[in-house]
Amino acid sequence: MGFSHFRLISNCDCIMSQIAYYTEEGLKNLKGELHQLESVERPKISQQIAEARDKGDLSENAEYDAAKEAQGLLEMRISKLKDAVSNARLLDTTHMDNSRAFILSTVKIKNKSNGKTMSYTLVAENEADLTKGKISVDSPIGKGLLGKALGEIAEIQTPGGALAFEILEITRLYE
């Protein structure tokens, strides 16, 4: 019984982390969040646990239980962020091709069915923010725009149906 349990655990531990690409701003934000959690939030929770422990019987101490649960969640988040930072790669924009849409391209497109124009910046999944016009290269529209040149038509399958976009302009995020 113990041996099969050991194999199950060791198989779970073999899952490798995935490399993720970040802009300089995105990596800075990731490191900033990690620093905040380690230097501010971790000491706060330690203090809450100490205060709850000082109140007596831990077996019926809801404050202690809540603080310990919060600590577990915080440590899990810190662990995930450390993993993300260790697997982060900074995108080098100095050697990027400007003739086609790639990651960090801002692409102005025109919807062929309704004539509306819009601009999107293609970014890594972890930096996507539609409110800022940043869409993931893994999204249906992002995938459809990748590699397209000025004047080309991108035929994109979306959950709402097929769309056609004409590429009007391609610029780099850091030009």
Beta strands, then each sheet from edge to edge (+ up, - down):
strand 1: 20-22
strand 2: 88-90
strand 3: 105-111
strand 4: 117-123
strand 5: 134-136
strand 6: 153-158
strand 7: 161-172
sheet 1: 1+ 2+
sheet 2: 5+ 4+ 3- 7+ 6-
end
